[in-house]
């Protein structure tokens, strides 16, 4: 004698009010996390004393759920997750009170954006290369286009 059991799974959609509250909370979290990508905003939070608030530090830990693939896809500024990591360290939060430090973080961020696909910076030309390398634009020589080999020359090599 064989018995089979079937299990039925029912999915219920949450009540519209709960769904709206969840959507609102998610949107708030996403917007706040995205704002953490801005070093000048972090500087403002630090100078106003918000980054030393235990409640804010708990909230920052709460935002770690965005690391899950289900949520990370919504981030427009993925460097916000790196800033979230750095904000866990008291030294970083204290350093952000210095405007010069915030400027340095912003400059490093801009250099990363300019070269993240090409860490050597070889694809940068003219004013962009000069700005990132600290030279004056007039000091940078434009790259000469390289002559491409004809198919006959390429096969001879």
FIDRENVEX-590552 format. One record per atom (N, C-alpha, C): residue in three letters; y, x, z. Coordinates in steps of 0.2 Angstrom, whole numbers, plus 5000, padded with zeros to 4 digits. Layout:
BEGIN
<site Ala <Y X Z>>
...
This chain:
BEGIN
<site Unk <4994 5004 5000>>
<site Unk <5000 5000 5000>>
<site Unk <5006 5004 5000>>
<site Unk <5010 5003 4995>>
<site Unk <5017 5007 4994>>
<site Unk <5023 5003 4996>>
<site Unk <5027 5005 4999>>
<site Unk <5033 5002 5000>>
<site Unk <5039 5006 4998>>
<site Unk <5043 5002 4995>>
<site Unk <5050 5006 4992>>
<site Unk <5056 5003 4995>>
<site Unk <5060 5007 4997>>
<site Unk <5066 5004 5000>>
<site Unk <5072 5006 4995>>
<site Unk <5076 5002 4994>>
<site Unk <5082 5003 4990>>
<site Unk <5088 5003 4995>>
<site Unk <5093 5007 4994>>
<site Unk <5099 5008 4998>>
<site Unk <5104 5006 4993>>
<site Unk <5108 5001 4995>>
<site Unk <5114 5000 4991>>
<site Unk <5120 5002 4995>>
<site Unk <5124 5006 4991>>
<site Unk <5131 5008 4994>>
<site Unk <5136 5004 4991>>
<site Unk <5140 5002 4996>>
<site Unk <5146 4998 4994>>
<site Unk <5152 5002 4995>>
<site Unk <5157 5002 4991>>
<site Unk <5163 5006 4992>>
<site Unk <5168 5001 4993>>
<site Unk <5172 5002 4998>>
<site Unk <5177 4997 4999>>
<site Unk <5184 5001 4998>>
<site Unk <5188 4997 4995>>
<site Unk <5195 5000 4994>>
<site Unk <5199 4999 5000>>
<site Unk <5203 5004 5002>>
<site Unk <5207 5003 5009>>
<site Unk <5212 4997 5008>>
<site Unk <5214 4994 5013>>
<site Unk <5219 4989 5013>>
<site Unk <5225 4992 5010>>
<site Unk <5229 4988 5006>>
<site Unk <5234 4991 5002>>
<site Unk <5240 4994 5007>>
<site Unk <5240 4992 5013>>
<site Unk <5245 4995 5017>>
<site Unk <5243 5002 5019>>
<site Unk <5236 5002 5020>>
<site Unk <5234 5009 5022>>
<site Unk <5234 5014 5016>>
<site Unk <5232 5011 5010>>
<site Unk <5233 5015 5004>>
<site Unk <5240 5018 5003>>
<site Unk <5245 5013 5004>>
<site Unk <5252 5015 5003>>
<site Unk <5254 5020 5009>>
<site Unk <5252 5020 5015>>
<site Unk <5253 5024 5020>>
<site Unk <5250 5031 5018>>
<site Unk <5244 5031 5016>>
<site Unk <5241 5038 5014>>
<site Unk <5245 5041 5008>>
<site Unk <5247 5037 5003>>
<site Unk <5250 5040 4998>>
<site Unk <5257 5043 5000>>
<site Unk <5260 5039 5004>>
<site Unk <5267 5042 5007>>
<site Unk <5266 5048 5011>>
<site Unk <5261 5049 5015>>
<site Unk <5260 5055 5019>>
<site Unk <5258 5060 5014>>
<site Unk <5254 5059 5009>>
<site Unk <5252 5064 5004>>
<site Unk <5258 5067 5001>>
<site Unk <5262 5062 4998>>
<site Unk <5268 5064 4995>>
<site Unk <5273 5068 4999>>
<site Unk <5274 5066 5005>>
<site Unk <5278 5070 5010>>
<site Unk <5275 5077 5011>>
<site Unk <5268 5078 5012>>
<site Unk <5265 5084 5013>>
<site Unk <5266 5089 5007>>
<site Unk <5265 5086 5001>>
<site Unk <5265 5090 4995>>
<site Unk <5273 5092 4994>>
<site Unk <5277 5088 4995>>
<site Unk <5284 5090 4994>>
<site Unk <5286 5095 4999>>
<site Unk <5284 5095 5005>>
<site Unk <5286 5100 5010>>
<site Unk <5283 5106 5009>>
<site Unk <5276 5106 5007>>
<site Unk <5273 5112 5005>>
<site Unk <5276 5115 4999>>
<site Unk <5278 5112 4994>>
<site Unk <5281 5115 4988>>
<site Unk <5288 5118 4990>>
<site Unk <5291 5115 4995>>
<site Unk <5298 5118 4997>>
<site Unk <5297 5125 5000>>
<site Unk <5291 5126 5003>>
<site Unk <5289 5132 5006>>
<site Unk <5289 5138 5001>>
<site Unk <5289 5137 4995>>
<site Unk <5289 5142 4990>>
<site Unk <5296 5145 4989>>
<site Unk <5301 5142 4992>>
<site Unk <5308 5144 4991>>
<site Unk <5310 5148 4997>>
<site Unk <5310 5155 4996>>
<site Unk <5312 5159 5002>>
<site Unk <5319 5158 5005>>
<site Unk <5323 5155 5001>>
<site Unk <5330 5153 5004>>
<site Unk <5329 5147 5009>>
<site Unk <5325 5142 5007>>
<site Unk <5324 5137 5011>>
<site Unk <5320 5139 5018>>
<site Unk <5316 5144 5017>>
<site Unk <5312 5147 5023>>
<site Unk <5318 5150 5028>>
<site Unk <5322 5154 5025>>
<site Unk <5328 5157 5028>>
<site Unk <5332 5152 5032>>
<site Unk <5333 5146 5029>>
<site Unk <5337 5141 5032>>
<site Unk <5333 5138 5038>>
<site Unk <5327 5137 5037>>
<site Unk <5322 5134 5043>>
<site Unk <5322 5139 5049>>
<site Unk <5322 5146 5047>>
<site Unk <5321 5151 5052>>
<site Unk <5328 5152 5056>>
<site Unk <5334 5152 5052>>
<site Unk <5340 5152 5056>>
<site Unk <5342 5146 5060>>
<site Unk <5339 5141 5058>>
<site Unk <5341 5135 5062>>
<site Unk <5335 5134 5068>>
<site Unk <5331 5138 5068>>
<site Unk <5326 5138 5074>>
<site Unk <5320 5134 5073>>
<site Unk <5319 5131 5067>>
<site Unk <5314 5126 5066>>
<site Unk <5307 5130 5066>>
<site Unk <5307 5136 5063>>
<site Unk <5301 5139 5062>>
<site Unk <5298 5142 5069>>
<site Unk <5301 5141 5075>>
<site Unk <5298 5142 5081>>
<site Unk <5296 5136 5085>>
<site Unk <5297 5130 5082>>
<site Unk <5295 5124 5085>>
<site Unk <5287 5123 5085>>
<site Unk <5284 5122 5090>>
<site Unk <5277 5121 5091>>
<site Unk <5274 5115 5086>>
<site Unk <5278 5110 5086>>
<site Unk <5276 5104 5082>>
<site Unk <5276 5106 5074>>
<site Unk <5281 5110 5072>>
<site Unk <5281 5112 5065>>
<site Unk <5275 5117 5064>>
<site Unk <5274 5122 5068>>
<site Unk <5268 5126 5067>>
<site Unk <5261 5122 5067>>
<site Unk <5261 5117 5071>>
<site Unk <5255 5113 5070>>
<site Unk <5255 5109 5063>>
<site Unk <5260 5107 5061>>
<site Unk <5261 5104 5054>>
<site Unk <5259 5109 5049>>
<site Unk <5261 5115 5049>>
<site Unk <5260 5120 5044>>
<site Unk <5252 5121 5044>>
<site Unk <5249 5121 5050>>
<site Unk <5241 5122 5050>>
<site Unk <5238 5116 5047>>
<site Unk <5241 5110 5048>>
<site Unk <5238 5104 5045>>
<site Unk <5239 5104 5037>>
<site Unk <5244 5107 5034>>
<site Unk <5244 5108 5027>>
<site Unk <5239 5112 5024>>
<site Unk <5235 5115 5027>>
<site Unk <5230 5119 5024>>
<site Unk <5225 5115 5021>>
<site Unk <5225 5108 5021>>
<site Unk <5220 5104 5017>>
<site Unk <5222 5105 5010>>
<site Unk <5227 5107 5008>>
<site Unk <5229 5108 5001>>
<site Unk <5225 5114 4998>>
<site Unk <5222 5118 5002>>
<site Unk <5217 5123 4999>>
<site Unk <5211 5120 4995>>
<site Unk <5209 5114 4997>>
<site Unk <5203 5111 4994>>
<site Unk <5205 5109 4987>>
<site Unk <5200 5110 4983>>
<site Unk <5201 5109 4975>>
<site Unk <5203 5102 4974>>
<site Unk <5201 5097 4978>>
<site Unk <5203 5090 4977>>
<site Unk <5211 5090 4978>>
<site Unk <5214 5094 4981>>
<site Unk <5221 5093 4982>>
<site Unk <5226 5099 4979>>
<site Unk <5223 5105 4979>>
<site Unk <5227 5111 4976>>
<site Unk <5229 5109 4969>>
<site Unk <5226 5105 4965>>
<site Unk <5228 5104 4958>>
<site Unk <5234 5100 4958>>
<site Unk <5237 5098 4963>>
<site Unk <5243 5094 4963>>
<site Unk <5249 5099 4965>>
<site Unk <5248 5105 4967>>
<site Unk <5253 5110 4968>>
<site Unk <5256 5112 4962>>
<site Unk <5263 5112 4961>>
<site Unk <5266 5115 4956>>
<site Unk <5268 5122 4957>>
<site Unk <5269 5124 4963>>
<site Unk <5271 5131 4965>>
<site Unk <5265 5133 4970>>
<site Unk <5260 5136 4967>>
<site Unk <5254 5139 4971>>
<site Unk <5256 5144 4975>>
<site Unk <5262 5148 4974>>
<site Unk <5264 5153 4979>>
<site Unk <5266 5150 4986>>
<site Unk <5266 5143 4986>>
<site Unk <5268 5140 4992>>
<site Unk <5262 5141 4997>>
<site Unk <5256 5141 4995>>
<site Unk <5250 5143 4999>>
<site Unk <5250 5150 5002>>
<site Unk <5253 5154 4998>>
<site Unk <5254 5161 5001>>
<site Unk <5259 5161 5006>>
<site Unk <5264 5158 5005>>
<site Unk <5270 5157 5010>>
<site Unk <5267 5154 5017>>
<site Unk <5263 5149 5016>>
<site Unk <5260 5145 5021>>
<site Unk <5256 5150 5025>>
<site Unk <5252 5155 5022>>
<site Unk <5248 5160 5026>>
<site Unk <5253 5164 5030>>
<site Unk <5258 5167 5026>>
<site Unk <5263 5171 5030>>
<site Unk <5267 5168 5035>>
<site Unk <5268 5161 5035>>
<site Unk <5271 5158 5040>>
<site Unk <5267 5157 5047>>
<site Unk <5261 5159 5046>>
<site Unk <5256 5159 5052>>
<site Unk <5258 5165 5057>>
<site Unk <5261 5170 5054>>
<site Unk <5263 5176 5058>>
<site Unk <5270 5176 5060>>
<site Unk <5271 5177 5067>>
<site Unk <5277 5177 5070>>
<site Unk <5282 5182 5067>>
<site Unk <5279 5188 5065>>
<site Unk <5284 5193 5063>>
<site Unk <5287 5191 5056>>
<site Unk <5283 5187 5052>>
<site Unk <5286 5185 5046>>
<site Unk <5291 5180 5047>>
<site Unk <5290 5175 5052>>
<site Unk <5295 5170 5053>>
<site Unk <5301 5173 5056>>
<site Unk <5301 5178 5060>>
<site Unk <5306 5182 5063>>
<site Unk <5310 5185 5057>>
<site Unk <5307 5188 5053>>
<site Unk <5310 5192 5048>>
<site Unk <5314 5188 5043>>
<site Unk <5312 5182 5042>>
<site Unk <5315 5177 5038>>
<site Unk <5322 5175 5040>>
<site Unk <5324 5177 5047>>
<site Unk <5331 5175 5049>>
<site Unk <5336 5180 5046>>
<site Unk <5333 5186 5043>>
<site Unk <5338 5190 5040>>
<site Unk <5339 5188 5033>>
<site Unk <5345 5187 5031>>
<site Unk <5346 5185 5024>>
<site Unk <5344 5191 5019>>
<site Unk <5344 5197 5021>>
<site Unk <5342 5202 5016>>
<site Unk <5334 5202 5015>>
<site Unk <5331 5200 5020>>
<site Unk <5324 5199 5020>>
<site Unk <5322 5194 5015>>
<site Unk <5325 5188 5016>>
<site Unk <5324 5182 5011>>
<site Unk <5326 5184 5004>>
<site Unk <5331 5188 5003>>
<site Unk <5333 5190 4996>>
<site Unk <5327 5195 4994>>
<site Unk <5325 5199 4998>>
<site Unk <5319 5203 4995>>
<site Unk <5313 5199 4994>>
<site Unk <5311 5194 4998>>
<site Unk <5305 5190 4996>>
<site Unk <5307 5187 4989>>
<site Unk <5313 5184 4988>>
<site Unk <5314 5180 4982>>
<site Unk <5314 5185 4976>>
<site Unk <5316 5191 4977>>
<site Unk <5316 5196 4972>>
<site Unk <5309 5198 4970>>
<site Unk <5305 5199 4975>>
<site Unk <5298 5201 4974>>
<site Unk <5294 5195 4970>>
<site Unk <5296 5189 4972>>
<site Unk <5293 5183 4969>>
<site Unk <5295 5183 4962>>
<site Unk <5301 5184 4960>>
<site Unk <5304 5184 4953>>
<site Unk <5300 5189 4949>>
<site Unk <5299 5195 4952>>
<site Unk <5296 5201 4948>>
<site Unk <5289 5199 4947>>
<site Unk <5286 5195 4952>>
<site Unk <5279 5193 4951>>
<site Unk <5278 5188 4945>>
<site Unk <5283 5183 4945>>
<site Unk <5283 5178 4940>>
<site Unk <5284 5181 4933>>
<site Unk <5288 5187 4933>>
<site Unk <5290 5190 4926>>
<site Unk <5284 5194 4924>>
<site Unk <5280 5196 4928>>
<site Unk <5274 5201 4926>>
<site Unk <5267 5199 4928>>
<site Unk <5266 5193 4930>>
<site Unk <5259 5191 4933>>
<site Unk <5254 5191 4927>>
<site Unk <5256 5190 4921>>
<site Unk <5251 5191 4916>>
<site Unk <5250 5198 4913>>
<site Unk <5255 5202 4915>>
<site Unk <5255 5209 4912>>
<site Unk <5258 5213 4918>>
<site Unk <5253 5215 4923>>
<site Unk <5255 5219 4928>>
<site Unk <5259 5226 4927>>
<site Unk <5258 5228 4921>>
<site Unk <5261 5235 4919>>
<site Unk <5269 5234 4917>>
<site Unk <5270 5227 4915>>
<site Unk <5277 5226 4913>>
<site Unk <5278 5228 4905>>
<site Unk <5273 5230 4902>>
<site Unk <5274 5232 4895>>
<site Unk <5276 5227 4890>>
<site Unk <5275 5220 4892>>
<site Unk <5278 5215 4887>>
<site Unk <5285 5213 4888>>
<site Unk <5288 5216 4893>>
<site Unk <5295 5215 4894>>
<site Unk <5299 5219 4890>>
<site Unk <5305 5217 4887>>
<site Unk <5309 5220 4883>>
<site Unk <5316 5220 4885>>
<site Unk <5320 5224 4883>>
<site Unk <5328 5223 4883>>
<site Unk <5330 5222 4890>>
<site Unk <5334 5217 4891>>
<site Unk <5338 5215 4897>>
<site Unk <5333 5214 4903>>
<site Unk <5327 5210 4901>>
<site Unk <5322 5208 4906>>
<site Unk <5319 5215 4909>>
<site Unk <5317 5219 4905>>
<site Unk <5314 5225 4908>>
<site Unk <5319 5229 4912>>
<site Unk <5325 5230 4910>>
<site Unk <5330 5234 4913>>
<site Unk <5331 5231 4920>>
<site Unk <5332 5224 4920>>
<site Unk <5333 5221 4927>>
<site Unk <5328 5222 4932>>
<site Unk <5321 5222 4929>>
<site Unk <5316 5223 4934>>
<site Unk <5315 5230 4936>>
<site Unk <5317 5234 4932>>
<site Unk <5316 5241 4933>>
<site Unk <5322 5245 4936>>
<site Unk <5327 5241 4937>>
<site Unk <5333 5243 4941>>
<site Unk <5338 5247 4936>>
<site Unk <5337 5247 4930>>
<site Unk <5341 5251 4925>>
<site Unk <5346 5246 4922>>
<site Unk <5351 5249 4919>>
<site Unk <5356 5245 4916>>
<site Unk <5354 5243 4909>>
<site Unk <5355 5237 4906>>
<site Unk <5353 5235 4900>>
<site Unk <5354 5240 4894>>
<site Unk <5360 5244 4894>>
<site Unk <5361 5249 4889>>
<site Unk <5357 5255 4889>>
<site Unk <5354 5256 4895>>
<site Unk <5349 5262 4896>>
<site Unk <5342 5261 4893>>
<site Unk <5341 5254 4891>>
<site Unk <5334 5253 4889>>
<site Unk <5334 5253 4881>>
<site Unk <5329 5257 4879>>
<site Unk <5329 5257 4871>>
<site Unk <5324 5252 4869>>
<site Unk <5326 5248 4864>>
<site Unk <5322 5243 4862>>
<site Unk <5315 5246 4859>>
<site Unk <5310 5242 4860>>
<site Unk <5304 5244 4857>>
<site Unk <5303 5244 4850>>
<site Unk <5301 5249 4846>>
<site Unk <5300 5249 4839>>
<site Unk <5294 5245 4837>>
<site Unk <5294 5241 4832>>
<site Unk <5288 5237 4830>>
<site Unk <5283 5242 4827>>
<site Unk <5277 5241 4829>>
<site Unk <5272 5246 4827>>
<site Unk <5270 5243 4820>>
<site Unk <5269 5248 4815>>
<site Unk <5266 5246 4809>>
<site Unk <5259 5244 4809>>
<site Unk <5257 5239 4806>>
<site Unk <5250 5237 4806>>
<site Unk <5247 5240 4801>>
<site Unk <5241 5242 4802>>
<site Unk <5236 5245 4797>>
<site Unk <5234 5240 4792>>
<site Unk <5234 5241 4786>>
<site Unk <5231 5237 4780>>
<site Unk <5224 5236 4781>>
<site Unk <5220 5231 4779>>
<site Unk <5213 5231 4780>>
<site Unk <5209 5237 4777>>
<site Unk <5212 5240 4772>>
<site Unk <5209 5246 4769>>
<site Unk <5210 5252 4774>>
<site Unk <5215 5253 4777>>
<site Unk <5217 5258 4782>>
<site Unk <5212 5257 4788>>
<site Unk <5212 5251 4790>>
<site Unk <5208 5249 4796>>
<site Unk <5200 5251 4795>>
<site Unk <5198 5250 4789>>
<site Unk <5191 5251 4788>>
<site Unk <5190 5258 4787>>
<site Unk <5195 5262 4785>>
<site Unk <5194 5270 4785>>
<site Unk <5194 5273 4791>>
<site Unk <5196 5270 4796>>
<site Unk <5196 5273 4803>>
<site Unk <5190 5272 4806>>
